[in-house]
Amino acid sequence: MPGHWRLAYKLLTNDRGKFFALLVGITFAVFLMVMMTSIFAGVLKRSSATVTNIGATVWIMDPAVNTVANTIPVPDYLLDAVRSIPGVRYAVPMYTGGALVKLRSGHFQSVSVIGLDDSTLFGRPPLEAGNIQDIYGENGFIVVRDAEYRKLENPGIGTEFELNDHRGVIVGIARVAAGGLFGVPTLYTTYNRAIQYIPSTRFTISYILVEVKSPAAIGQIKREVTRLGYLALTRDEFIARISDFYKYQTGVGTNILLMTVISFIVGLSISGQTFYTFILENLDKFGALKAIGAKSRELVVMILFQATFTSLTGYGLGVGLCTLLISLAKLRLPNYASQITYGNLGLALGMVVLIAAMSSYIGIRKILRIEAFDIFRG
């Protein structure tokens, strides 16, 4: 470490109270920024859980659909029309809807029911118990073992329930990649059983799932579906559409943005004020260094080193604290939605760098204006 860097470090840590105050301000700001954006990232991931779990390449829907839960049924003839489009390997219907089931205890529980194509069961989840062929048996349903599983009183293979006066039997227990957002358990069954058990409108197809012969065919499929008056989206485009809905058409995105900005302002105000106080208290030392030949460039480097060291240390502590609390929360609350992503960490790092730059600017202006004569005269 160069000598003036070592001297800058000693000046920074000499007053441990001021140094601790700087670290606390930045740590608290980073903690809030990462926590708020992690909650939002978790909400966005869970809002598109059905799209992630089903895994179809192209989803065809009504143009007014914004989220996977906001289904608008499409007519049956659209399925035949899509199957006739060049480039479509196969297309299958999917049903998704809500229902109320009566459990063994007599209690009622809301559930999300997904009906898979009877012939292919395309989009079926991997089973950890049971046989997928049993779904074709009388009243067969597959339950997802996720954070909401216990709300169905932890059913096992053979557990019975009632759905709209129809008998249902659990024939399989599945795992999925992403849990749902709305806190309700998920049941899978065949498409025809789903539309028979759950009252619906004249049209019953929620989405048409398409697998293409090659990625190059996606453009033509989209154009043909648009010509029919409907919307075709790839899996990633549908996830982005859902995310945009929660970001811009609900209050979730606005609230998270406000909390992130407030966290940034808190960190900037605390670190800027504390760093400026630190510069004032050490003004005589910087003046003495200037008197014995230290160049202005070296003094600027010392200030930048102090601000960068403090900011990155606070960044690491804030991220570590946030990670620890999220991990503990997920151990106690399985349906806790927060998720730390590289985007969250990058955003927080960018804001910390901005805090360091503004704090450094305050100190550098003061240091460059001092004259050694004034220091020794005092």
Secondary structure, 3 states (H helix, E strand, C coil): CCHHHHHHHHHHHHCHHHHHHHHHHHHHHHHHHHHHHHHHHHHHHHHCHHHHHHCCCEEEECCCCCCCCCCCCECHHHHHHHHCCCCEEEEEEEEEEEEEEECCCCCEEEEEEEEECCCCCCCCCCEEEECHHHHHCCCEEEEECCCCHHHHCCCCCCCEEEECCEEEEEEEEECCCCCCCCCCCEEEEEHHHHHHHCCCCCCCECEEEEEECCHHHHHHHHHHHHHCCCEEEEHHHHHHHHHHHHHHCCHHHHHHHHHHHHHHHHHHHHHHHHHHHHHHHCHHHHHHHHHCCCCHHHHHHHHHHHHHHHHHHHHHHHHHHHHHHHHHHHHHCCCCCCCCCHHHHHHHHHHHHHHHHHHHHHHHHHHHHCCHHHHHHC
